[in-house]
Amino acid sequence: MPHTLQEIYNIYLDHPEIVTDSRKIKPGCLFVALKGESFNGNEFAEIAVRNGAAFAIIDEPEYQFERCILVDDSLKCLQQLALHHRNTWNIPVIGITGTNGKTTTKEIIRTVLGAQFRVHATEGNFNNHIGVPLTILSKPADAEIAIIEMGANHQGEIAFLSGLAFPTHGIITNIGKAHLEGFGGYQGVVRTKNELYRYIREKKGIAFVNGNDELLCSLSEGMNTFLYGTEPEFSTTGEMISSDPYLLLTYLSGYNKTSIHTQLVGAYNFSNVLAALCIGKYFGVPENKMKEAIEAYKPTNNRSQTVRTSRNEVIMDAYNANPSSMQAALRNFAGMKAEPKMAILGDMLELGDESQEEHIAIIRLLKELGFVHVVLVGPEFVKANGDFTVFPDSEAAKLWIAERKPEGFTILIKGSRGIRMEKILEVL
């Protein structure tokens, strides 16, 4: 069986579909046996081949069989294959990271560039040390631009992923408080997100920067940048008109003003749309195509998504949460004219020693903004709460809400993915 990277890469070229879940085998794919805390892919390698995989890459000799490729470390092999494959590309690669909005921004950029080019982009938030290699290895041969999302929960991760993806262009959506436990505090978050700028700077690439964000402007100083924001001297300039509930903005181009009616909820998406316009403009997408693409984009997967039930209007923003995104969502929600409002909030996870303080700050903000109908969910809110209705988990909250059958409300649901706030939608 092959044992050099080039030999394995040649097999990949013959079988370019990579699968890491033995339950999702497709005929002729290449199965890579990965390991986690509660599973060992090596145990399923032979089954994967029986079910149609052409070969299986394994890293434990006791699981060897006829159509397997034994390597020292399956994950490292996957990453090395991705690196080898990336070295064969000659197209722009846009790396994107940030504390909030990176997946939504990536999808809007994909939509805008897709109006003019064949675009390959990260699926969902497949943005870690496994997802980035899989994104690289799944690029169609005819793709003209790639967008690779990079997430992190510890220092050094963005630098590592940049070393796999080789971004020629980069964007950091923002830097806020998230995964503080893994980063060792906010300054650790700043250093980690800045790893993308450092890579772009070293390679003399181009950064797209929110010119209204002082921190990002400071970190990108001296780089080749294209700025977007509200100032007329920026490369891309826009003005937010309203966000009640959908974001309406104008895009300024010379003496022309173009109104863009989005299907995105929240003023916090204004900079995300401008980022996509800036990148679209840089790559030469015509303005009318950008407008059409953005207006047609509809968010999914519980990200700034509106859902009309038989009784209520629900803003689902429950894919993730951290202090900065929670505050932005609440301030935006408070500014909406719809009444009555209800906020159903879940814990913000991975905040380490700052968790209780940050949850208390959210409760304080709820009071400042005048929210009356509030349901809090999760052990951190249980510890921090003093006044609002609170439950230890989403199942308990769901039962309580189901008994009361709220009707006629505009409801914001937000919380970290691990709290599973989407379950509550079923009873609204």
RODO-2510 file (C-alpha; in nm, 4 decimals, decimal comma):
residues 428
     n   res          X          Y          Z
     1     m     0,0000     0,0000     0,0000
     2     p     0,1169     0,3597    -0,0558
     3     h     0,3125     0,5203     0,2211
     4     t     0,4542     0,8496     0,0929
     5     l     0,2431     1,1657     0,0986
     6     q     0,2678     1,1960    -0,2796
     7     e     0,1411     0,8404    -0,3248
     8     i    -0,1522     0,9058    -0,0919
     9     y    -0,2197     1,2347    -0,2702
    10     n    -0,2334     1,0513    -0,6034
    11     i    -0,5002     0,8222    -0,4581
    12     y    -0,6891     1,1299    -0,3346
    13     l    -0,6811     1,2716    -0,6899
    14     d    -0,8488     0,9519    -0,8114
    15     h    -1,0946     0,9565    -0,5193
    16     p    -1,1346     1,3267    -0,4323
    17     e    -1,4316     1,2961    -0,1991
    18     i    -1,3152     1,2755     0,1626
    19     v    -1,5472     1,1328     0,4284
    20     t    -1,4752     1,1195     0,8015
    21     d    -1,8121     0,9831     0,9187
    22     s    -1,8601     0,6134     0,8395
    23     r    -2,2370     0,6681     0,8353
    24     k    -2,2041     0,9005     0,5345
    25     i    -1,9985     0,6846     0,3015
    26     k    -2,0379     0,7470    -0,0698
    27     p    -1,9243     0,5098    -0,3441
    28     g    -1,5604     0,5664    -0,4341
    29     c    -1,4844     0,8071    -0,1480
    30     l    -1,1713     0,8152     0,0650
    31     f    -1,2478     0,7465     0,4316
    32     v    -1,0228     0,9087     0,6927
    33     a    -1,0388     0,7493     1,0376
    34     l    -1,0285     1,0302     1,2919
    35     k    -1,0435     0,9981     1,6693
    36     g    -1,2261     1,1983     1,9340
    37     e    -1,3029     1,1762     2,3040
    38     s    -1,5859     0,9287     2,2502
    39     f    -1,5082     0,7607     1,9169
    40     n    -1,2289     0,5927     1,7227
    41     g    -1,2717     0,6042     1,3464
    42     n    -1,0284     0,3168     1,3027
    43     e    -1,2953     0,0841     1,4376
    44     f    -1,5254     0,1730     1,1452
    45     a    -1,2701     0,1757     0,8634
    46     e    -1,3363    -0,1760     0,7340
    47     i    -1,7132    -0,1159     0,7460
    48     a    -1,6608     0,2067     0,5504
    49     v    -1,4800     0,0186     0,2726
    50     r    -1,7461    -0,2537     0,2682
    51     n    -2,0065     0,0200     0,2248
    52     g    -1,8321     0,1656    -0,0787
    53     a    -1,5253     0,3665     0,0239
    54     a    -1,2362     0,3083    -0,2169
    55     f    -0,9747     0,3238     0,0600
    56     a    -0,9528     0,3994     0,4303
    57     i    -0,6728     0,5962     0,5952
    58     i    -0,6072     0,4553     0,9434
    59     d    -0,3430     0,5079     1,2111
    60     e    -0,3713     0,1969     1,4298
    61     p    -0,2071    -0,1205     1,2885
    62     e    -0,4498    -0,3622     1,4549
    63     y    -0,7225    -0,2376     1,2220
    64     q    -0,5278    -0,3078     0,9019
    65     f    -0,7061    -0,4794     0,6143
    66     e    -0,6745    -0,5013     0,2367
    67     r    -0,7811    -0,1546     0,1209
    68     c    -0,6407     0,0527     0,4025
    69     i    -0,3578     0,3057     0,4108
    70     l    -0,1723     0,2956     0,7413
    71     v    -0,0209     0,6286     0,8520
    72     d     0,1272     0,7551     1,1775
    73     d    -0,1576     0,9996     1,2432
    74     s    -0,4766     1,0179     1,0346
    75     l    -0,5523     1,3793     1,1290
    76     k    -0,2020     1,4970     1,0417
    77     c    -0,2252     1,3055     0,7148
    78     l    -0,5520     1,4857     0,6358
    79     q    -0,3900     1,8207     0,7103
    80     q    -0,0798     1,7388     0,5046
    81     l    -0,2958     1,6323     0,2100
    82     a    -0,4798     1,9640     0,2351
    83     l    -0,1527     2,1571     0,2457
    84     h    -0,0210     1,9626    -0,0541
    85     h    -0,3436     2,0298    -0,2429
    86     r    -0,3487     2,3997    -0,1516
    87     n    -0,0014     2,4324    -0,3043
    88     t    -0,1478     2,3416    -0,6456
    89     w    -0,3951     2,6335    -0,6496
    90     n    -0,3551     2,9577    -0,8368
    91     i    -0,6704     3,1439    -0,7319
    92     p    -0,7501     3,4125    -0,4720
    93     v    -0,8183     3,2685    -0,1264
    94     i    -1,0062     3,4879     0,1206
    95     g    -0,9465     3,3934     0,4837
    96     i    -1,2143     3,5082     0,7274
    97     t    -1,2224     3,5050     1,1050
    98     g    -1,3708     3,7128     1,3870
    99     t    -1,5568     3,6853     1,7145
   100     n    -1,9048     3,7543     1,5777
   101     g    -2,0651     3,7274     1,2370
   102     k    -1,7926     3,5420     1,0493
   103     t    -2,0205     3,2677     0,9158
   104     t    -2,2944     3,5121     0,8148
   105     t    -2,0370     3,7442     0,6568
   106     k    -1,8804     3,4503     0,4721
   107     e    -2,2214     3,3547     0,3321
   108     i    -2,2951     3,7108     0,2150
   109     i    -1,9495     3,7341     0,0544
   110     r    -2,0079     3,3970    -0,1118
   111     t    -2,3421     3,5229    -0,2439
   112     v    -2,1970     3,8491    -0,3766
   113     l    -1,8930     3,6903    -0,5429
   114     g    -2,1106     3,4054    -0,6680
   115     a    -2,2992     3,6547    -0,8844
   116     q    -1,9860     3,6838    -1,0992
   117     f    -1,7542     3,3912    -1,0198
   118     r    -1,7498     3,0201    -0,9414
   119     v    -1,6932     3,0325    -0,5659
   120     h    -1,5873     2,7591    -0,3247
   121     a    -1,6503     2,8349     0,0427
   122     t    -1,6546     2,6702     0,3826
   123     e    -1,9819     2,4873     0,4400
   124     g    -2,1635     2,5970     0,7563
   125     n    -1,9055     2,6708     1,0234
   126     f    -1,6678     2,3902     0,9253
   127     n    -1,3829     2,6133     1,0340
   128     n    -1,1495     2,4228     1,2666
   129     h    -0,8401     2,1997     1,2339
   130     i    -1,0559     1,9341     1,0658
   131     g    -1,3038     2,1538     0,8796
   132     v    -1,0425     2,3729     0,7079
   133     p    -0,8528     2,0759     0,5556
   134     l    -1,1823     1,9241     0,4405
   135     t    -1,2815     2,2576     0,2859
   136     i    -0,9518     2,2742     0,0987
   137     l    -0,9785     1,9145    -0,0227
   138     s    -1,3376     1,9604    -0,1429
   139     k    -1,2657     2,2534    -0,3773
   140     p    -1,4013     2,1878    -0,7285
   141     a    -1,1411     2,2075    -1,0031
   142     d    -1,3214     2,4962    -1,1744
   143     a    -1,3491     2,7226    -0,8680
   144     e    -1,2253     3,0761    -0,9371
   145     i    -1,2225     3,2091    -0,5780
   146     a    -1,2142     3,0317    -0,2416
   147     i    -1,3446     3,1626     0,0906
   148     i    -1,2119     2,9798     0,3942
   149     e    -1,3568     3,0493     0,7361
   150     m    -1,1240     3,0036     1,0328
   151     g    -1,2452     2,9688     1,3890
   152     a    -1,0469     2,9373     1,7078
   153     n    -1,0854     2,8649     2,0764
   154     h    -0,7196     2,8873     2,1758
   155     q    -0,4130     3,0914     2,0856
   156     g    -0,2121     2,9862     1,7821
   157     e    -0,5071     2,8242     1,6047
   158     i    -0,5610     3,0944     1,3412
   159     a    -0,1868     3,0931     1,2648
   160     f    -0,2003     2,7147     1,2179
   161     l    -0,5066     2,7305     0,9923
   162     s    -0,3550     3,0155     0,7900
   163     g    -0,0539     2,7913     0,7350
   164     l    -0,2881     2,5364     0,5745
   165     a    -0,5147     2,7707     0,3784
   166     f    -0,2523     3,0242     0,2583
   167     p    -0,5015     3,3141     0,2368
   168     t    -0,4067     3,5771    -0,0198
   169     h    -0,6747     3,8122     0,1195
   170     g    -0,8156     3,8359     0,4698
   171     i    -1,0924     3,9834     0,6782
   172     i    -1,1505     3,9946     1,0544
   173     t    -1,5155     4,0802     1,1160
   174     n    -1,4553     4,2062     1,4723
   175     i    -1,2834     4,1102     1,7958
   176     g    -1,4902     4,0626     2,1102
   177     k    -1,5285     3,8477     2,4171
   178     a    -1,5717     3,4798     2,3313
   179     h    -1,4020     3,1516     2,4326
   180     l    -1,2249     3,3493     2,7060
   181     e    -1,1504     3,0267     2,8900
   182     g    -0,9382     2,8887     2,6052
   183     f    -0,7753     3,2199     2,5152
   184     g    -0,6810     3,3190     2,8693
   185     g    -0,8793     3,6433     2,8549
   186     y    -0,9685     3,9148     2,6066
   187     q    -0,6090     4,0035     2,5125
   188     g    -0,5617     3,6415     2,4138
   189     v    -0,8595     3,6764     2,1786
   190     v    -0,7030     3,9868     2,0225
   191     r    -0,3668     3,8152     1,9717
   192     t    -0,5295     3,5105     1,8152
   193     k    -0,7538     3,6951     1,5693
   194     n    -0,4577     3,9151     1,4772
   195     e    -0,2756     3,6014     1,3630
   196     l    -0,4659     3,6323     1,0334
   197     y    -0,3443     3,9884     0,9802
   198     r     0,0097     3,8811     1,0688
   199     y    -0,0006     3,6066     0,8066
   200     i    -0,1462     3,8406     0,5412
   201     r     0,1124     4,1058     0,6270
   202     e     0,4005     3,8581     0,5994
   203     k     0,2779     3,7348     0,2595
   204     k     0,2127     4,0929     0,1379
   205     g    -0,1539     4,0136     0,0859
   206     i    -0,4605     4,2336     0,1125
   207     a    -0,6844     4,2920     0,4131
   208     f    -1,0423     4,4188     0,4046
   209     v    -1,0901     4,6213     0,7223
   210     n    -1,3841     4,7877     0,8960
   211     g    -1,2598     5,1461     0,8990
   212     n    -1,4941     5,2336     1,1864
   213     d    -1,3309     4,9742     1,4127
   214     e    -1,0372     5,1416     1,5890
   215     l    -0,8862     4,8128     1,7067
   216     l    -0,8890     4,6546     1,3606
   217     c    -0,7471     4,9715     1,2061
   218     s    -0,4686     4,9729     1,4623
   219     l    -0,3852     4,6055     1,4130
   220     s    -0,3811     4,6404     1,0322
   221     e    -0,1739     4,9589     1,0262
   222     g     0,0889     4,9512     0,7508
   223     m    -0,0837     4,6684     0,5612
   224     n    -0,2299     4,6848     0,2121
   225     t    -0,5908     4,7499     0,3150
   226     f    -0,9274     4,8311     0,1641
   227     l    -1,1533     5,0004     0,4180
   228     y    -1,5297     4,9797     0,4460
   229     g    -1,7617     5,1721     0,6773
   230     t    -1,9462     5,5011     0,7007
   231     e    -1,6780     5,7570     0,6097
   232     p    -1,6743     5,8944     0,2524
   233     e    -1,2987     5,8427     0,2153
   234     f    -1,3282     5,4664     0,2626
   235     s    -1,3040     5,2299    -0,0321
   236     t    -1,6637     5,1229     0,0331
   237     t    -1,9105     5,3515     0,2084
   238     g    -2,2615     5,2873     0,3290
   239     e    -2,5253     5,4294     0,5575
   240     m    -2,7652     5,2330     0,7726
   241     i    -3,1235     5,3516     0,7254
   242     s    -3,3127     5,1158     0,9573
   243     s    -3,3156     4,7675     1,1092
   244     d    -3,6765     4,7159     1,2172
   245     p    -3,6729     4,4248     1,1808
   246     y    -3,4771     4,3910     0,8541
   247     l    -3,1622     4,5822     0,7749
   248     l    -3,2038     4,8579     0,5166
   249     l    -2,8940     5,0467     0,4026
   250     t    -2,7667     5,2640     0,1231
   251     y    -2,4459     5,1918    -0,0648
   252     l    -2,2615     5,5011    -0,1880
   253     s    -2,0712     5,4840    -0,5162
   254     g    -1,9506     5,8192    -0,6446
   255     y    -2,2586     6,0402    -0,6543
   256     n    -2,4941     5,7428    -0,6653
   257     k    -2,6862     5,6011    -0,3705
   258     t    -2,8193     5,2488    -0,3978
   259     s    -3,0756     5,1239    -0,1461
   260     i    -3,0344     4,7625    -0,0377
   261     h    -3,3257     4,5916     0,1388
   262     t    -3,1838     4,2847     0,3116
   263     q    -3,3523     3,9890     0,4784
   264     l    -3,1074     4,0129     0,7691
   265     v    -3,2239     4,1018     1,1187
   266     g    -3,0098     4,3361     1,3248
   267     a    -2,8088     4,6546     1,2903
   268     y    -2,5013     4,4481     1,3744
   269     n    -2,5215     4,3000     1,0215
   270     f    -2,4578     4,6426     0,8659
   271     s    -2,0795     4,6012     0,8758
   272     n    -2,1104     4,2428     0,7497
   273     v    -2,2976     4,3593     0,4389
   274     l    -2,0487     4,6412     0,3812
   275     a    -1,7652     4,3878     0,4044
   276     a    -1,9245     4,1835     0,1271
   277     l    -1,9780     4,4963    -0,0840
   278     c    -1,6148     4,5966    -0,0331
   279     i    -1,4876     4,2551    -0,1392
   280     g    -1,7314     4,2365    -0,4307
   281     k    -1,6207     4,5794    -0,5500
   282     y    -1,2531     4,4812    -0,5210
   283     f    -1,3084     4,1755    -0,7394
   284     g    -1,5137     4,3716    -0,9936
   285     v    -1,8661     4,2444    -0,9303
   286     p    -2,1100     4,4965    -1,0889
   287     e    -2,3143     4,6996    -0,8397
   288     n    -2,6494     4,5781    -0,9688
   289     k    -2,5409     4,2163    -0,9253
   290     m    -2,4211     4,2833    -0,5699
   291     k    -2,7509     4,4476    -0,4789
   292     e    -2,9544     4,1613    -0,6256
   293     a    -2,7398     3,9003    -0,4506
   294     i    -2,7602     4,0636    -0,1077
   295     e    -3,1343     4,1262    -0,1312
   296     a    -3,1917     3,7616    -0,2293
   297     y    -2,9804     3,6220     0,0563
   298     k    -3,1865     3,4736     0,3368
   299     p    -3,0111     3,3555     0,6548
   300     t    -3,0646     3,0027     0,7822
   301     n    -2,9507     2,7751     1,0642
   302     n    -3,0674     3,0009     1,3501
   303     r    -2,8452     3,2947     1,2517
   304     s    -3,0323     3,6292     1,2483
   305     q    -3,3277     3,4342     1,1137
   306     t    -3,6932     3,5347     1,1494
   307     v    -3,9554     3,2654     1,1960
   308     r    -4,3281     3,3392     1,1978
   309     t    -4,5152     3,0794     1,4026
   310     s    -4,8921     3,0509     1,4334
   311     r    -4,8819     3,2726     1,7439
   312     n    -4,5622     3,4804     1,7449
   313     e    -4,2845     3,6431     1,5434
   314     v    -3,9520     3,4894     1,6489
   315     i    -3,5990     3,6146     1,5866
   316     m    -3,3804     3,3051     1,5997
   317     d    -3,0214     3,3990     1,6759
   318     a    -2,9389     3,0904     1,8755
   319     y    -2,6456     2,9415     1,6911
   320     n    -2,3968     3,1017     1,9255
   321     a    -2,3592     3,3724     2,1884
   322     n    -2,0921     3,5676     2,3704
   323     p    -2,1044     3,8958     2,5646
   324     s    -2,0509     4,1239     2,2646
   325     s    -2,2999     3,9485     2,0358
   326     m    -2,5571     3,9203     2,3166
   327     q    -2,5351     4,2921     2,3939
   328     a    -2,5626     4,3851     2,0256
   329     a    -2,8672     4,1605     1,9790
   330     l    -3,0432     4,3016     2,2876
   331     r    -2,9779     4,6650     2,1939
   332     n    -3,1049     4,6015     1,8431
   333     f    -3,4107     4,4188     1,9773
   334     a    -3,4856     4,6994     2,2231
   335     g    -3,4840     4,9501     1,9376
   336     m    -3,7459     4,7621     1,7360
   337     k    -4,0966     4,9081     1,7387
   338     a    -4,2746     4,5740     1,7718
   339     e    -4,4582     4,5244     2,1014
   340     p    -4,4892     4,3320     2,3220
   341     k    -4,1373     4,1880     2,3231
   342     m    -4,0020     3,8805     2,4978
   343     a    -3,6329     3,7888     2,5387
   344     i    -3,5451     3,4222     2,5880
   345     l    -3,1720     3,3987     2,6524
   346     g    -2,9423     3,1028     2,7105
   347     d    -2,6034     3,0861     2,8783
   348     m    -2,2906     3,2165     2,7070
   349     l    -2,0415     2,9321     2,7321
   350     e    -1,6613     2,9112     2,7602
   351     l    -1,6132     3,2391     2,9466
   352     g    -1,3992     3,0913     3,2241
   353     d    -1,3474     3,3030     3,5346
   354     e    -1,5366     3,5951     3,3796
   355     s    -1,8546     3,3966     3,3229
   356     q    -2,0572     3,5082     3,6236
   357     e    -1,9596     3,8728     3,5807
   358     e    -2,0587     3,8659     3,2116
   359     h    -2,3947     3,7012     3,2818
   360     i    -2,4684     3,9560     3,5545
   361     a    -2,3839     4,2307     3,3027
   362     i    -2,6429     4,0906     3,0589
   363     i    -2,9087     4,0882     3,3339
   364     r    -2,8183     4,4469     3,4159
   365     l    -2,8535     4,5401     3,0473
   366     l    -3,1952     4,3731     3,0272
   367     k    -3,3117     4,5965     3,3094
   368     e    -3,1548     4,9104     3,1610
   369     l    -3,3281     4,8461     2,8293
   370     g    -3,6632     4,7995     3,0036
   371     f    -3,7343     4,4364     2,9165
   372     v    -4,0204     4,2928     3,1228
   373     h    -4,0918     3,9561     2,9608
   374     v    -3,7651     3,7660     3,0048
   375     v    -3,6817     3,3963     3,0337
   376     l    -3,3237     3,2964     3,1149
   377     v    -3,1869     2,9469     3,0545
   378     g    -2,8787     2,7666     3,1828
   379     p    -2,6746     2,7146     3,4999
   380     e    -2,4762     3,0373     3,4576
   381     f    -2,7920     3,2475     3,4447
   382     v    -2,9288     3,0490     3,7405
   383     k    -2,6256     3,1590     3,9440
   384     a    -2,6329     3,5200     3,8213
   385     n    -3,0073     3,5898     3,8172
   386     g    -3,1918     3,7950     4,0745
   387     d    -3,5177     3,9016     3,9166
   388     f    -3,6180     3,7197     3,5984
   389     t    -3,7703     3,3775     3,5382
   390     v    -3,4837     3,1301     3,5027
   391     f    -3,4451     2,7587     3,4258
   392     p    -3,1457     2,5239     3,4410
   393     d    -3,1902     2,3973     3,0843
   394     s    -3,3901     2,4496     2,7653
   395     e    -3,6115     2,1465     2,8271
   396     a    -3,7400     2,2930     3,1557
   397     a    -3,7919     2,6327     2,9922
   398     k    -3,9754     2,4694     2,7030
   399     l    -4,2213     2,2962     2,9372
   400     w    -4,2906     2,6189     3,1281
   401     i    -4,3454     2,8199     2,8086
   402     a    -4,5645     2,5451     2,6595
   403     e    -4,8005     2,5727     2,9580
   404     r    -4,8370     2,9501     2,9180
   405     k    -4,8726     2,9602     2,5364
   406     p    -4,7508     3,3185     2,4770
   407     e    -4,9272     3,4841     2,1852
   408     g    -4,8789     3,8047     1,9876
   409     f    -4,5173     3,8548     2,0981
   410     t    -4,2049     3,9419     1,9050
   411     i    -3,9516     3,7096     2,0637
   412     l    -3,5710     3,7064     2,0570
   413     i    -3,4091     3,3674     2,1190
   414     k    -3,0345     3,3774     2,1714
   415     g    -2,7811     3,1586     2,3494
   416     s    -2,4741     2,9428     2,3015
   417     r    -2,5149     2,6374     2,0826
   418     g    -2,4596     2,4017     2,3743
   419     i    -2,7752     2,5279     2,5510
   420     r    -2,9897     2,4108     2,2562
   421     m    -3,2219     2,7098     2,2568
   422     e    -3,3763     2,6027     1,9260
   423     k    -3,5844     2,3459     2,1177
   424     i    -3,7923     2,6300     2,2622
   425     l    -3,9090     2,7406     1,9175
   426     e    -4,1278     2,4275     1,9036
   427     v    -4,3685     2,5703     2,1661
   428     l    -4,3850     2,9302     2,0454
***
